[in-house]
């Protein structure tokens, strides 16, 4: 390494063209794992959606090819192909091979747009083994090919056409990405969202590797989005929808209350999902809370119910049971971070607040029966919050001021680094005792759970906080609860759900997953939840013993040992002694853990509602649909 005197101009590295992107890809697409890989498709699709936003595109097709490439085809205007006055190259080559070049800086071509503002296509190009672009424009087919971000030739005309649009095909570079195989299911949610957000835009997702195909087309837009989100929930009123524009900001939202105890809110800016919210979402929530408080104040029956102690309805009260989709269009969005997860435009808050308040106020005034149902829901949420406040404060105090005070049932580990620590949530005191003896005390903590925990999908927050088992989980995690949850304070980065391999064990796993999804969602999103895989069988032949984790493996082992093995079927963890439990389920060198991920948040939300919610019919339909695939039914 050069010392201070030797540090000169020759030590300054200049990366030309797209080399900087290849050198630091995560700066542009977030990471080089699964998320970053699929972000490449999103960037090309966003360009096509921008054409739809401008009124020039009706159809987008995404095709996953057998060779690992992806093709995105639209029927927009086609990227311009004439010579750019500044670069001396075709406009097509300029936007695909030059950073910060595009039609979205000046608003003559696009009033609003998503994407990475002039770097989207060029970044995808830089991170691909090859890219081919075909532009069908003004009766001609214009073609351009890149290898590793470098053009093979200038743009050229290769034929005539009656089609109009752009076709982009690219193959991710396996020297950059950790994985290069596109996941059809991973893409489905985003493509469906885009179709919901753009009325009458048809999006087709086709997987040529498996012949799977999904087509998304919603004339009702986000009204259909809310209907989709609530299809297995008990709705309190018809969906309310409004779209209004003020000061170049177009505000569109659809809302509907259900009898659920948690809210479901999706917010978007120029079709980009703002998973961390931002000023537009703050404006909407503020307007909703203010509007409901005003209605209660001016409505005698609602006022009598809510004002027993002159307490105002809070934002949490107003949001309980709400399903909402908020979509705004804005010419110059300012996002926090390159990957756009939070809107920062200060002026948007007031605009969204004003439009939302006026629209919601009119809705409540013009629909008194619906308003009454909403007020009953909100005021009951307020009462439940008040009842839960003492329990919540107790948990907050224990987490903040008494971090050393942990549940008596918790057998903690000595390791203090969360990234090296594991917490086992174990079904039953018997299995809990065995696992405490089996564990490695240095990094494995054990929390036994007595029976089935509360089904939080059907419970108010005060009932949730009154549950001793849930309080023990909250205190063991040490990171707070719901709105007060702080992932940075989490004491374990590997939380293992360990339950019996029978129906009751499966039910307990579902109850725990519902709890984490509804109240500790950041833990699931971070990839810290795991399901242990205890063996189903122990096979013994003479002095030889082997464990099997499936019927197929049991048959295979039985044949390998010569048949006629003594086979023991494990139904409970308590049937194994500590040594067996360590060898099969807890030893990091031998165990099998399944990581819990959320590939499709909408489907996950729907599934938890179906399995654990109040409505019986959706659950019956789900069971009937999947009954034919059930194996090892334990009755």
C-alpha positions as CSV (number, residue, x, y, z in Angstrom):
1,X,0.0,0.0,0.0
2,X,1.3,3.5,-0.9
3,X,2.2,5.7,2.0
4,X,1.1,9.4,2.2
5,X,4.1,10.7,0.0
6,X,3.4,8.1,-2.7
7,X,-0.3,8.8,-3.1
8,X,-0.4,10.6,-6.4
9,X,-2.7,11.1,-9.4
10,X,-1.8,7.7,-10.8
11,X,-3.5,6.1,-7.8
12,X,-6.8,7.6,-8.8
13,X,-8.8,4.9,-10.7
14,X,-11.2,6.2,-13.4
15,X,-14.0,3.8,-14.3
16,X,-15.3,4.5,-17.8
17,X,-18.7,3.8,-19.3
18,X,-20.6,1.3,-17.2
19,X,-17.6,-0.2,-15.5
20,X,-18.5,1.6,-12.2
21,X,-21.8,-0.2,-12.1
22,X,-20.1,-3.6,-12.5
23,X,-17.6,-2.6,-9.8
24,X,-20.3,-1.6,-7.3
25,X,-23.6,-3.1,-8.4
26,X,-25.2,-3.0,-4.9
27,X,-25.1,0.9,-5.1
28,X,-27.7,0.7,-8.0
29,X,-29.8,-2.4,-7.3
30,X,-29.6,-2.9,-3.6
31,X,-27.7,-6.3,-3.5
32,X,-26.4,-9.1,-5.7
33,X,-28.7,-11.7,-4.3
34,X,-32.2,-12.7,-5.2
35,X,-33.7,-9.3,-4.6
36,X,-31.1,-7.5,-6.8
37,X,-31.4,-10.1,-9.6
38,X,-35.2,-9.6,-9.9
39,X,-34.7,-5.9,-9.6
40,X,-33.2,-6.0,-13.1
41,X,-36.6,-7.1,-14.5
42,X,-38.4,-4.5,-12.5
43,X,-36.3,-1.8,-14.0
44,X,-37.0,-2.8,-17.6
45,X,-40.7,-3.3,-16.8
46,X,-40.8,0.1,-15.1
47,X,-39.8,1.7,-18.4
48,X,-42.7,0.0,-20.1
49,X,-45.1,1.0,-17.3
50,X,-43.9,4.6,-17.7
51,X,-45.1,4.4,-21.3
52,X,-48.5,3.2,-19.9
53,X,-48.6,6.1,-17.5
54,X,-48.1,8.4,-20.4
55,X,-51.0,6.8,-22.2
56,X,-49.0,4.9,-25.0
57,X,-48.9,1.3,-23.8
58,X,-51.6,-1.3,-23.2
59,X,-49.8,-4.6,-23.0
60,X,-46.6,-5.8,-21.3
61,X,-45.2,-9.4,-21.5
62,X,-42.4,-10.7,-19.4
63,X,-41.0,-14.1,-20.6
64,X,-38.5,-16.2,-18.5
65,X,-36.4,-18.1,-21.1
66,X,-34.9,-21.6,-20.8
67,X,-31.4,-20.2,-21.2
68,X,-31.7,-18.0,-18.1
69,X,-32.5,-14.8,-20.0
70,X,-35.6,-12.6,-19.7
71,X,-37.6,-10.8,-22.4
72,X,-39.7,-7.7,-21.7
73,X,-42.0,-6.7,-24.5
74,X,-44.4,-3.7,-24.7
75,X,-46.5,-1.9,-27.2
76,X,-45.4,1.6,-26.4
77,X,-44.0,4.2,-28.7
78,X,-40.6,2.5,-29.0
79,X,-37.3,4.1,-27.8
80,X,-36.2,6.8,-30.2
81,X,-33.5,5.7,-32.6
82,X,-32.5,8.9,-34.3
83,X,-29.0,10.4,-33.6
84,X,-28.6,12.2,-30.3
85,X,-27.2,15.7,-30.8
86,X,-24.8,15.5,-27.8
87,X,-23.5,12.0,-28.0
88,X,-23.5,11.5,-31.7
89,X,-24.9,8.0,-31.2
90,X,-28.5,6.8,-31.6
91,X,-30.8,7.7,-28.8
92,X,-31.3,4.0,-28.2
93,X,-27.6,3.4,-27.7
94,X,-27.4,6.6,-25.5
95,X,-30.1,5.5,-23.1
96,X,-29.0,1.8,-22.9
97,X,-25.3,2.4,-22.7
98,X,-24.9,5.7,-20.8
99,X,-25.7,6.4,-17.2
100,X,-28.0,9.3,-16.4
101,X,-29.5,9.5,-19.9
102,X,-33.2,9.1,-20.5
103,X,-36.5,10.9,-21.2
104,X,-37.5,11.4,-17.6
105,X,-35.5,14.4,-16.6
106,X,-37.4,16.9,-18.6
107,X,-41.2,16.4,-18.4
108,X,-42.0,16.8,-22.1
109,X,-41.9,13.0,-22.7
110,X,-43.0,11.7,-19.2
111,X,-45.1,13.7,-16.7
112,X,-44.4,11.1,-14.1
113,X,-42.2,8.0,-14.0
114,X,-40.7,5.3,-11.8
115,X,-37.5,3.5,-12.5
116,X,-34.0,4.7,-11.6
117,X,-34.3,8.0,-13.6
118,X,-32.0,7.6,-16.5
119,X,-29.9,4.7,-15.1
120,X,-32.3,1.8,-15.2
121,X,-31.7,0.2,-18.6
122,X,-28.0,1.1,-18.6
123,X,-27.6,-0.6,-15.2
124,X,-29.4,-3.7,-16.3
125,X,-27.1,-3.7,-19.4
126,X,-24.0,-3.3,-17.3
127,X,-24.9,-6.2,-15.1
128,X,-25.8,-8.6,-17.9
129,X,-23.8,-11.1,-19.8
130,X,-25.6,-9.8,-22.9
131,X,-28.5,-7.6,-23.8
132,X,-30.5,-7.4,-27.1
133,X,-32.8,-4.5,-27.8
134,X,-35.3,-4.5,-30.6
135,X,-37.3,-1.3,-31.3
136,X,-40.3,-1.5,-33.6
137,X,-40.8,2.1,-34.6
138,X,-42.1,4.0,-37.7
139,X,-42.4,0.7,-39.7
140,X,-38.8,-0.4,-39.1
141,X,-37.1,-2.8,-36.7
142,X,-34.0,-1.3,-35.0
143,X,-31.6,-3.7,-33.3
144,X,-28.8,-3.3,-30.8
145,X,-26.7,-5.9,-29.0
146,X,-24.4,-5.6,-26.0
147,X,-21.9,-8.0,-24.4
148,X,-21.0,-7.2,-20.8
149,X,-22.2,-3.6,-21.2
150,X,-20.2,-3.0,-24.4
151,X,-22.0,-2.5,-27.8
152,X,-21.2,-5.1,-30.5
153,X,-22.1,-2.6,-33.2
154,X,-24.1,0.6,-33.7
155,X,-27.9,0.6,-33.9
156,X,-29.0,-0.9,-37.2
157,X,-32.2,-1.5,-39.1
158,X,-32.8,-5.2,-39.7
159,X,-36.2,-5.3,-41.3
160,X,-39.8,-3.9,-41.7
161,X,-42.6,-4.2,-39.1
162,X,-46.2,-3.4,-38.5
163,X,-45.7,-3.7,-34.8
164,X,-44.9,-0.8,-32.4
165,X,-43.0,-1.1,-29.2
166,X,-39.8,-2.2,-27.5
167,X,-38.4,-5.7,-26.9
168,X,-35.6,-6.0,-24.4
169,X,-33.9,-9.4,-23.7
170,X,-31.0,-9.8,-21.2
171,X,-29.2,-12.5,-19.4
172,X,-27.8,-11.7,-15.9
173,X,-24.0,-12.0,-15.5
174,X,-23.2,-15.0,-13.3
175,X,-19.9,-13.4,-12.4
176,X,-21.8,-10.7,-10.6
177,X,-24.9,-12.3,-9.1
178,X,-24.9,-15.0,-6.4
179,X,-27.9,-16.6,-8.2
180,X,-29.0,-16.1,-11.8
181,X,-32.2,-18.2,-11.9
182,X,-35.4,-16.1,-12.0
183,X,-38.2,-17.1,-9.6
184,X,-41.7,-17.0,-11.2
185,X,-43.5,-16.8,-7.9
186,X,-41.2,-14.0,-6.7
187,X,-42.2,-11.9,-9.7
188,X,-45.9,-12.5,-9.5
189,X,-46.7,-10.1,-6.7
190,X,-45.0,-7.2,-8.3
191,X,-46.6,-7.8,-11.7
192,X,-50.0,-8.1,-10.1
193,X,-49.5,-4.9,-8.2
194,X,-48.5,-3.0,-11.4
195,X,-51.7,-4.2,-13.1
196,X,-53.8,-3.2,-10.1
197,X,-52.2,0.3,-10.1
198,X,-52.7,0.9,-13.8
199,X,-56.3,0.4,-14.9
200,X,-56.8,-1.7,-18.0
201,X,-53.0,-2.4,-18.4
202,X,-52.5,-6.0,-19.3
203,X,-49.4,-7.7,-17.9
204,X,-48.5,-11.2,-18.9
205,X,-45.9,-13.2,-17.0
206,X,-44.8,-16.4,-18.8
207,X,-42.3,-19.0,-17.7
208,X,-41.1,-20.9,-20.8
209,X,-39.1,-23.2,-18.5
210,X,-42.2,-24.7,-16.9
211,X,-45.1,-23.5,-19.2
212,X,-46.6,-21.5,-16.3
213,X,-48.4,-18.3,-17.2
214,X,-50.3,-15.6,-15.3
215,X,-52.2,-12.7,-16.9
216,X,-53.1,-9.7,-14.9
217,X,-55.8,-7.2,-16.1
218,X,-58.0,-5.1,-13.7
219,X,-60.4,-2.5,-15.1
220,X,-61.3,-1.5,-11.5
221,X,-57.7,-0.7,-10.6
222,X,-57.0,-0.3,-6.9
223,X,-60.7,-0.9,-6.0
224,X,-60.1,-4.5,-7.2
225,X,-56.8,-4.4,-5.3
226,X,-58.6,-3.8,-2.0
227,X,-61.2,-6.4,-3.0
228,X,-58.4,-8.9,-3.6
229,X,-56.8,-8.1,-0.2
230,X,-60.1,-8.5,1.6
231,X,-61.5,-11.5,-0.2
232,X,-61.3,-13.8,2.8
233,X,-62.1,-11.1,5.4
234,X,-65.4,-10.0,6.8
235,X,-66.1,-6.5,5.2
236,X,-67.9,-3.8,7.2
237,X,-68.9,-1.7,4.2
238,X,-68.4,-1.3,0.4
239,X,-65.0,0.0,-0.8
240,X,-64.6,3.8,-0.9
241,X,-62.5,5.2,-3.8
242,X,-61.4,8.6,-4.7
243,X,-59.0,10.1,-7.2
244,X,-58.2,13.8,-7.2
245,X,-55.3,16.1,-8.4
246,X,-53.9,19.2,-6.8
247,X,-50.7,21.1,-7.6
248,X,-49.4,18.4,-10.1
249,X,-49.9,15.7,-7.4
250,X,-52.5,13.0,-8.3
251,X,-53.9,11.3,-5.2
252,X,-55.7,8.0,-5.5
253,X,-56.9,5.7,-2.7
254,X,-59.3,3.0,-1.9
255,X,-60.3,2.0,1.6
256,X,-62.4,-0.6,3.3
257,X,-62.8,-1.6,7.0
258,X,-63.0,-5.2,8.1
259,X,-63.4,-6.8,11.5
260,X,-59.7,-7.7,11.6
261,X,-57.5,-6.5,14.4
262,X,-54.6,-5.4,12.2
263,X,-54.3,-2.9,9.3
264,X,-53.3,-3.7,5.8
265,X,-51.9,-0.7,4.0
266,X,-50.0,-0.5,0.7
267,X,-48.6,2.8,-0.5
268,X,-47.1,3.7,-3.9
269,X,-45.5,6.6,-5.6
270,X,-45.4,6.5,-9.4
271,X,-46.2,2.8,-9.2
272,X,-43.1,2.2,-6.9
273,X,-44.0,0.4,-3.7
274,X,-42.9,2.6,-0.7
275,X,-42.5,-0.2,1.8
276,X,-41.2,2.3,4.4
277,X,-44.0,4.8,3.7
278,X,-43.1,8.5,3.6
279,X,-44.8,11.9,3.5
280,X,-47.7,10.7,1.4
281,X,-48.6,8.0,3.9
282,X,-48.2,10.3,6.8
283,X,-50.6,12.8,5.2
284,X,-53.2,10.0,4.6
285,X,-53.0,8.6,8.1
286,X,-53.2,12.1,9.6
287,X,-56.3,12.9,7.6
288,X,-58.0,9.7,8.5
289,X,-57.4,10.1,12.2
290,X,-58.5,13.8,12.2
291,X,-61.6,13.0,10.1
292,X,-62.7,10.2,12.4
293,X,-62.2,12.4,15.5
294,X,-64.2,15.2,13.9
295,X,-67.0,12.8,13.0
296,X,-67.1,11.5,16.6
297,X,-67.1,15.1,18.0
298,X,-70.0,16.1,15.7
299,X,-72.0,12.9,16.0
300,X,-73.9,12.4,19.3
301,X,-74.1,8.6,19.5
302,X,-70.4,8.2,18.5
303,X,-69.4,11.0,20.8
304,X,-71.1,9.4,23.8
305,X,-69.3,6.1,23.2
306,X,-65.9,7.6,22.7
307,X,-65.9,10.5,25.2
308,X,-66.4,8.6,28.5
309,X,-63.1,10.0,29.7
310,X,-62.6,12.7,27.0
311,X,-60.0,10.7,25.2
312,X,-59.2,11.2,21.6
313,X,-59.1,8.4,19.0
314,X,-55.5,7.7,18.1
315,X,-54.0,6.7,14.8
316,X,-53.7,3.1,15.9
317,X,-57.5,3.1,16.7
318,X,-58.4,4.6,13.3
319,X,-56.2,2.0,11.5
320,X,-57.4,-1.2,13.2
321,X,-59.1,-3.4,10.6
322,X,-58.5,-0.9,7.7
323,X,-57.4,-2.1,4.3
324,X,-56.2,0.7,2.1
325,X,-54.2,1.2,-1.1
326,X,-52.7,4.7,-1.5
327,X,-51.2,5.6,-4.9
328,X,-49.9,9.0,-5.8
329,X,-48.4,10.3,-9.0
330,X,-45.8,13.2,-8.7
331,X,-43.5,14.8,-11.2
332,X,-40.4,15.0,-9.0
333,X,-40.4,12.3,-6.3
334,X,-37.6,12.6,-3.8
335,X,-36.9,9.1,-2.3
336,X,-34.7,8.3,0.6
337,X,-32.2,5.8,-0.8
338,X,-31.6,4.6,-4.3
339,X,-34.0,1.7,-4.1
340,X,-37.0,4.0,-3.3
341,X,-38.6,2.7,-0.1
342,X,-39.6,6.0,1.5
343,X,-40.9,9.3,0.0
344,X,-39.3,12.5,1.3
345,X,-41.2,15.3,-0.5
346,X,-42.4,17.6,2.3
347,X,-45.1,19.3,0.2
348,X,-46.8,16.1,-0.5
349,X,-47.9,15.5,3.1
350,X,-50.2,18.6,3.1
351,X,-51.6,17.9,-0.3
352,X,-52.5,14.3,0.5
353,X,-53.8,15.3,3.9
354,X,-56.1,17.9,2.4
355,X,-57.5,15.7,-0.4
356,X,-57.9,12.7,1.9
357,X,-59.6,14.6,4.7
358,X,-62.2,16.2,2.4
359,X,-62.9,12.9,0.6
360,X,-63.3,10.9,3.8
361,X,-65.4,13.5,5.5
362,X,-67.8,13.5,2.5
363,X,-67.9,9.7,2.5
364,X,-68.9,9.5,6.2
365,X,-71.5,12.2,5.9
366,X,-73.1,10.7,2.8
367,X,-73.1,7.1,4.1
368,X,-74.4,7.2,7.7
369,X,-74.9,3.5,8.0
370,X,-71.4,2.7,6.9
371,X,-70.1,5.5,9.1
372,X,-71.8,4.0,12.1
373,X,-70.1,0.6,11.5
374,X,-66.8,2.2,11.1
375,X,-67.2,4.3,14.3
376,X,-68.2,1.2,16.3
377,X,-65.0,-0.6,15.0
378,X,-62.8,2.4,15.8
379,X,-64.2,3.1,19.3
380,X,-64.0,-0.6,20.2
381,X,-60.4,-0.4,19.1
382,X,-59.9,2.6,21.4
383,X,-61.4,0.7,24.4
384,X,-59.2,-2.3,23.7
385,X,-56.1,0.0,23.5
386,X,-56.9,1.5,26.8
387,X,-57.3,-1.9,28.4
388,X,-54.0,-3.0,26.9
389,X,-52.1,0.1,27.8
390,X,-51.0,-1.1,31.3
391,X,-49.8,-4.5,30.0
392,X,-48.0,-2.7,27.1
393,X,-46.3,-0.3,29.5
394,X,-45.2,-3.2,31.6
395,X,-43.5,-4.9,28.7
396,X,-42.0,-1.6,27.6
397,X,-40.5,-1.0,31.1
398,X,-39.1,-4.5,31.2
399,X,-37.4,-4.1,27.9
400,X,-36.0,-0.6,28.4
401,X,-35.3,-0.4,32.1
402,X,-34.9,-4.0,33.2
403,X,-33.3,-5.7,30.3
404,X,-31.6,-8.2,32.6
405,X,-35.0,-9.4,33.9
406,X,-35.9,-12.3,31.6
407,X,-38.7,-14.9,31.9
408,X,-38.0,-17.6,34.5
409,X,-38.8,-20.3,32.0
410,X,-36.1,-19.0,29.6
411,X,-32.8,-21.0,29.7
412,X,-30.6,-18.3,28.2
413,X,-27.3,-18.8,26.4
414,X,-24.0,-17.2,27.4
415,X,-23.3,-15.7,24.0
416,X,-24.1,-12.0,23.9
417,X,-23.7,-11.5,20.1
418,X,-27.2,-11.8,18.6
419,X,-25.7,-12.9,15.2
420,X,-24.3,-16.0,17.0
421,X,-27.2,-16.7,19.3
422,X,-30.2,-19.0,18.8
423,X,-33.6,-19.1,20.6
424,X,-35.6,-22.4,20.5
425,X,-39.3,-22.0,21.0
426,X,-40.1,-25.5,22.2
427,X,-43.6,-27.1,22.4
428,X,-44.3,-28.4,25.9
429,X,-42.4,-28.6,29.2
430,X,-41.3,-32.2,28.6
431,X,-39.6,-31.4,25.3
432,X,-38.4,-28.2,26.8
433,X,-36.6,-30.1,29.6
434,X,-35.0,-32.5,27.1
435,X,-33.9,-29.6,24.8
436,X,-32.3,-27.8,27.8
437,X,-30.2,-30.8,28.5
438,X,-29.4,-31.3,24.8
439,X,-28.5,-27.8,23.9
440,X,-25.1,-26.1,23.6
441,X,-25.4,-23.6,26.4
442,X,-22.9,-21.3,24.8
443,X,-25.2,-20.1,22.0
444,X,-28.5,-21.9,22.3
445,X,-31.3,-20.6,24.5
446,X,-34.5,-22.5,25.2
447,X,-38.0,-21.2,25.9
448,X,-40.6,-23.9,26.6
449,X,-44.2,-23.0,25.7
450,X,-47.1,-24.5,27.5
451,X,-49.6,-25.8,25.0
452,X,-51.0,-23.7,22.1
453,X,-50.4,-20.0,22.3
454,X,-53.3,-17.5,21.7
455,X,-54.5,-17.2,18.1
456,X,-53.7,-13.5,17.6
457,X,-55.6,-13.4,14.3
458,X,-58.8,-13.5,16.4
459,X,-57.7,-11.5,19.4
460,X,-57.6,-7.8,20.4
461,X,-54.3,-6.4,21.4
462,X,-55.2,-6.4,25.1
463,X,-55.9,-10.1,25.0
464,X,-52.6,-10.6,23.1
465,X,-50.7,-8.8,25.8
466,X,-52.5,-10.6,28.6
467,X,-51.2,-13.9,27.3
468,X,-48.4,-15.1,29.6
469,X,-46.8,-17.2,26.8
470,X,-46.7,-14.2,24.4
471,X,-45.3,-12.0,27.1
472,X,-42.5,-14.5,27.7
473,X,-41.7,-14.5,24.0
474,X,-41.7,-10.7,23.9
475,X,-39.4,-10.4,26.9
476,X,-37.1,-13.1,25.6
477,X,-36.7,-11.3,22.3
478,X,-35.9,-8.1,24.1
479,X,-36.8,-5.8,21.2
480,X,-40.2,-4.4,22.2
481,X,-43.6,-5.1,20.8
482,X,-45.5,-4.1,17.6
483,X,-45.0,-0.3,17.1
484,X,-42.3,-0.2,19.7
485,X,-40.4,-3.1,18.2
486,X,-36.7,-2.4,17.3
487,X,-34.9,-5.0,15.3
488,X,-31.6,-3.7,16.4
489,X,-32.3,-4.8,20.0
490,X,-33.2,-8.3,19.1
491,X,-31.3,-10.7,21.3
492,X,-31.2,-13.7,18.8
493,X,-30.8,-13.7,15.0
494,X,-31.9,-17.3,14.7
495,X,-35.3,-18.1,16.2
496,X,-36.2,-21.8,15.8
497,X,-39.7,-23.0,16.2
498,X,-39.4,-26.6,17.5
499,X,-42.7,-28.5,17.7
500,X,-43.9,-32.1,17.3
501,X,-44.3,-33.7,13.9
502,X,-48.1,-34.2,14.3
503,X,-51.2,-32.2,13.8
504,X,-51.0,-30.3,17.1
505,X,-47.3,-29.5,16.3
506,X,-48.3,-28.1,12.9
507,X,-51.0,-26.0,14.6
508,X,-48.6,-24.6,17.1
509,X,-46.1,-23.7,14.3
510,X,-48.9,-21.9,12.5
511,X,-50.0,-20.0,15.6
512,X,-46.4,-18.9,16.2
513,X,-45.9,-17.9,12.6
514,X,-49.1,-15.9,12.8
515,X,-47.8,-14.1,15.9
516,X,-44.5,-13.2,14.3
517,X,-46.1,-12.1,11.0
518,X,-48.7,-9.9,12.7
519,X,-46.6,-8.4,15.5
520,X,-42.9,-9.0,14.7
521,X,-42.9,-8.8,10.9
522,X,-39.4,-7.2,10.7
523,X,-38.0,-10.5,12.2
524,X,-39.6,-12.5,9.5
525,X,-38.5,-10.1,6.8
526,X,-34.9,-10.2,8.1
527,X,-34.9,-14.0,7.7
528,X,-34.4,-14.8,11.4
529,X,-37.3,-17.3,11.7
530,X,-36.6,-21.0,11.2
531,X,-38.6,-24.3,11.5
532,X,-36.7,-27.2,12.9
533,X,-37.1,-30.6,11.1
534,X,-37.2,-33.4,13.7
535,X,-37.1,-36.9,12.4
536,X,-40.3,-38.8,11.7
537,X,-38.8,-42.3,12.1
538,X,-36.0,-44.2,13.8
539,X,-34.9,-47.3,12.0
540,X,-33.0,-50.0,13.8
541,X,-31.4,-53.2,12.5
542,X,-29.3,-55.0,15.0
543,X,-27.0,-52.4,16.5
544,X,-27.4,-50.0,13.6
545,X,-29.7,-47.0,14.1
546,X,-30.6,-44.3,11.5
547,X,-33.1,-41.5,11.5
548,X,-35.5,-40.7,8.6
549,X,-37.1,-37.3,8.0
550,X,-39.6,-38.5,5.4
551,X,-41.5,-41.6,4.2
552,X,-39.3,-41.8,1.2
553,X,-36.1,-41.6,3.2
554,X,-37.5,-44.3,5.6
555,X,-38.1,-46.7,2.8
556,X,-34.7,-46.0,1.3
557,X,-32.9,-46.6,4.6
558,X,-34.9,-49.8,5.2
559,X,-33.8,-51.1,1.9
560,X,-30.2,-50.1,2.5
561,X,-30.2,-52.0,5.8
562,X,-31.6,-55.1,4.2
563,X,-35.3,-54.7,5.1
564,X,-37.3,-55.8,8.1
565,X,-36.0,-52.9,10.2
566,X,-37.6,-52.1,13.5
567,X,-39.3,-48.8,12.7
568,X,-40.3,-46.3,15.4
569,X,-42.6,-43.4,14.4
570,X,-41.9,-40.2,16.4
571,X,-45.0,-38.2,17.2
572,X,-43.5,-36.0,19.9
573,X,-40.2,-34.4,20.7
574,X,-40.6,-35.8,24.2
575,X,-40.1,-39.3,22.8
576,X,-36.4,-38.5,22.2
577,X,-33.8,-38.3,24.9
578,X,-31.5,-35.3,25.0
579,X,-28.7,-37.1,23.1
580,X,-31.1,-38.0,20.3
581,X,-32.6,-34.5,20.2
582,X,-29.2,-33.0,19.8
583,X,-28.1,-35.4,17.2
584,X,-31.2,-35.1,15.0
585,X,-32.6,-31.6,15.6
586,X,-30.2,-29.2,17.3
587,X,-26.6,-30.0,16.3
588,X,-25.6,-27.3,13.7
589,X,-23.5,-29.9,11.9
590,X,-26.3,-32.3,11.4
591,X,-29.7,-30.6,11.8
592,X,-32.0,-29.3,9.0
593,X,-33.6,-25.9,9.4
594,X,-36.1,-24.3,7.1
595,X,-35.9,-20.6,6.8
596,X,-39.2,-18.7,6.8
597,X,-39.4,-16.0,4.1
598,X,-42.0,-13.7,2.7
599,X,-41.8,-14.0,-1.0
600,X,-45.3,-12.8,-1.6
601,X,-46.6,-10.6,1.2
602,X,-50.2,-10.4,-0.2
603,X,-50.5,-14.2,-0.4
604,X,-49.0,-14.6,3.1
605,X,-51.5,-12.2,4.5
606,X,-54.3,-14.0,2.8
607,X,-53.2,-17.4,4.0
608,X,-52.9,-16.4,7.6
609,X,-56.4,-14.9,7.4
610,X,-57.8,-18.0,5.8
611,X,-56.2,-20.4,8.3
612,X,-56.5,-18.4,11.5
613,X,-59.3,-15.9,10.9
614,X,-63.0,-15.8,12.0
615,X,-64.5,-16.8,8.6
616,X,-65.2,-20.5,8.3
617,X,-66.1,-20.8,4.6
618,X,-62.7,-19.7,3.1
619,X,-61.0,-22.2,5.5
620,X,-63.3,-25.0,4.4
621,X,-62.7,-24.2,0.7
622,X,-58.9,-24.2,1.3
623,X,-59.0,-27.6,3.1
624,X,-61.2,-29.1,0.4
625,X,-58.8,-27.8,-2.3
626,X,-55.7,-29.2,-0.7
627,X,-57.1,-32.3,0.9
628,X,-56.0,-34.5,-2.0
629,X,-52.3,-33.6,-1.5
630,X,-52.2,-34.4,2.2
631,X,-49.8,-37.1,3.3
632,X,-49.5,-38.7,6.8
633,X,-52.8,-37.4,8.1
634,X,-52.7,-37.7,11.9
635,X,-56.2,-38.2,13.2
